[in-house]
Amino acid sequence: AITGKSIVAITMLTDVSFSALLPASSEYIGTSGGNGDAIDTGNTFPKGVTIYGHWTGFTLNSTGTVIAYLG
């Protein structure tokens, strides 16, 4: 689990799902506290996809690999 950071993008190096994706505020999607559609453990992001937003932390649900960009 990654916490206490300012993450602005996440690139998937393998197929990945998150058990926690913590938005910095309610303006961003995440697994808790976001406006709009929240993601859940059933949402898989395929290899090569980059998501942009503002998160304070995340936990991978699987053994996937990502690159998290701090900003």
Secondary structure, 3 states (H helix, E strand, C coil): CECCCCEEEEEECCCECEEEEEECCCCCCCCCCCCCCCCCCCCCECCCCEEEEEEEEEEECCCCCEEEEEC
